[in-house]
Amino acid sequence: MNARTDAHASDSTRERLIEAISVDGPIAAGDLAERFHLTGAAIRRHLSQLHAEGIIEEKEAPNRPRGRGRPRKEFVLAAKAPDTDANSRECESLALLAMRELERAGGHEALVTLAKARTSEWEAEFERRYERENARGEVPPSKRVRLVIDLLKELGYAASLRPVTVTVGPPGKGGASTRTLTTVQMCQGRCPVQDIAAKHPELCEVETAALSRMLGVPVQRLSTRAAGAHVCTTHLTPAMSAAIAESMAEGELASDVTTDLLTEGRKP
């Protein structure tokens, strides 16, 4: 390969790594190397560059026994994105100015109205897609959540589903038994309005309500990138979680929708 081809291949690998980390993070270097068929040296080089540019962050893996050697490191998309180009910064500044003036003129309710106008377009598009699927037959929870995930991806949110297993019950007390419960969380590894939402949390609150309506079940927002987390996490109800977990086990949800993370008592 010539220098131009090498540079193109490197850029392509870089973009794929960023996408994988945004969706599946926290994720270890070894897992990324295996997924993209990279050598240890190559994956370290890419990750070091992304880390130096402020695009990703290192996290020590939780709930892992400390053995000999250095702790296992995992990578997530940086909670605070690096400075973007001048045009993007100017657009963001203008949006913040517009929202400040809107709040000054109409108060908090004016901001909520704006946030609802934004998500109403999402819901209208979701309804169109849902009706098309419904015309073909019953829409199970797995298909419904797939419609939401696909829509969020198109909007730039790097959305995915993450199964999380938790142990329920007090272990080792009076012979009481414990059981393992699998729940499902919706994760958004990117947020196109992260810095604006950090100053105007109404955007996140209205977005959560819109997700609940599109999914057709109550949801609980556990964390947001706007508040400093590395991923926006939304907890789905036990009934929907059970239906989706079953679809995952049967392979009805593709790997681009679900992550392969199944952890014991772990929170993203």
Secondary structure, DSSP 8 states (H G I E B T S, - for coil): --HHHHHHHHHHHHHHHHHHHHHH-SEEHHHHHHHHT--HHHHHHHHHHHHHTTSEEEEE-TT----SSS--EEEEE-SS-----HHHHHHHHHHHHHHHHHHHHHHHHHHHHHHHHHHHHHHHHHHHHHHHHHHHS---HHHHHHHHHHHHHHTT--EEEEEEEEEES-TTSTT---EEEEEEEEEES--TTHHHHHH-THHHHHHHHHHHHHHTS-EEEEE-TTTT-SSEEEEE-HHHHHHHHHHHHTT-S-TTTB-S--EES---
